[in-house]
């Protein structure tokens, strides 16, 4: 069943269809359990020393290794207030979609 993933340690999504992961480890667990979401909304800085880059590195490896397939019309957004972190997310996601998206 398709779902949307919202990764953020504080905020809540406006769209009630999103499932919330408060840290990168919860996001990894959710994708392992439910498969690849149809959409991901990213915050960069999560609680403590955690950043979404932990999830993103795992996610990239899973897609590259063929463990996860990006669904048709997969999309993402970045709502982080960290400009450098937001650009890192966009750069990595754009490359991933360019090479593995439909």
C-alpha positions in Angstrom: 0.0 0.0 0.0 1.5 3.3 -1.0 2.4 5.7 1.7 4.3 9.0 2.2 7.2 9.5 4.7 7.8 12.7 6.6 11.2 12.8 8.4 11.4 15.5 11.0 12.1 15.5 14.7 9.8 18.4 15.6 7.3 19.4 12.9 4.1 17.8 11.7 3.1 17.4 8.1 0.1 19.4 6.8 -1.0 16.4 4.8 -2.4 13.7 7.1 -1.4 10.9 4.6 2.2 11.2 5.7 3.7 8.8 8.3 6.1 10.5 10.6 9.6 9.3 11.4 11.3 11.4 14.1 14.8 10.1 13.5 16.8 8.4 10.8 16.6 5.0 12.5 12.8 5.1 12.6 12.8 6.1 8.9 15.0 3.2 8.0 12.8 0.8 10.0 9.7 2.2 8.3 11.1 1.7 4.8 12.3 -1.8 5.7 8.8 -2.7 7.0 6.6 -0.9 4.4 8.8 -0.6 1.3 9.7 2.5 -0.5 7.3 5.4 0.0 5.8 7.3 -2.9 7.0 10.6 -1.5 9.5 11.6 1.2 9.6 15.0 2.9 13.0 15.7 4.4 14.3 17.7 7.4 18.1 17.7 7.7 18.9 18.2 11.4 17.2 15.6 13.6 17.5 15.2 17.3 20.9 15.1 19.0 23.7 14.2 16.6 21.3 12.5 14.1 20.8 14.0 10.7 18.8 12.7 7.8 22.0 11.8 6.0 22.2 8.6 8.0 18.9 7.6 6.4 19.8 8.9 3.0 23.1 6.9 2.9 21.2 3.8 3.8 18.4 4.6 1.3 20.9 5.2 -1.6 22.7 1.9 -0.9 19.3 0.1 -0.8 18.3 1.6 -4.1 21.7 1.0 -5.8 21.8 -2.6 -4.5 18.3 -3.3 -5.9 16.8 -3.9 -2.4 14.4 -1.0 -2.9 12.9 0.2 -6.2 11.8 3.8 -6.5 8.1 3.7 -7.4 6.7 5.3 -10.5 6.2 9.1 -9.9 8.3 9.0 -6.8 8.9 12.6 -5.5 10.5 14.3 -2.6 10.6 17.7 -0.9 13.0 19.4 1.6 11.7 21.6 4.4 14.9 21.9 6.3 16.0 25.3 7.6 19.7 24.3 7.2 20.6 25.6 3.7 23.8 23.5 3.3 22.0 20.3 4.6 19.0 21.0 2.3 21.3 21.4 -0.7 23.1 18.1 0.1 19.7 16.3 0.3 18.6 17.8 -3.0 21.9 16.9 -4.8 21.9 13.3 -3.6 18.2 12.7 -4.3 18.3 14.3 -7.7 21.2 12.0 -8.7 19.4 9.0 -7.3 16.2 9.8 -9.2 18.2 10.6 -12.4 19.8 7.1 -12.4 17.2 4.9 -10.8 13.8 6.7 -11.2 11.2 5.9 -13.8 
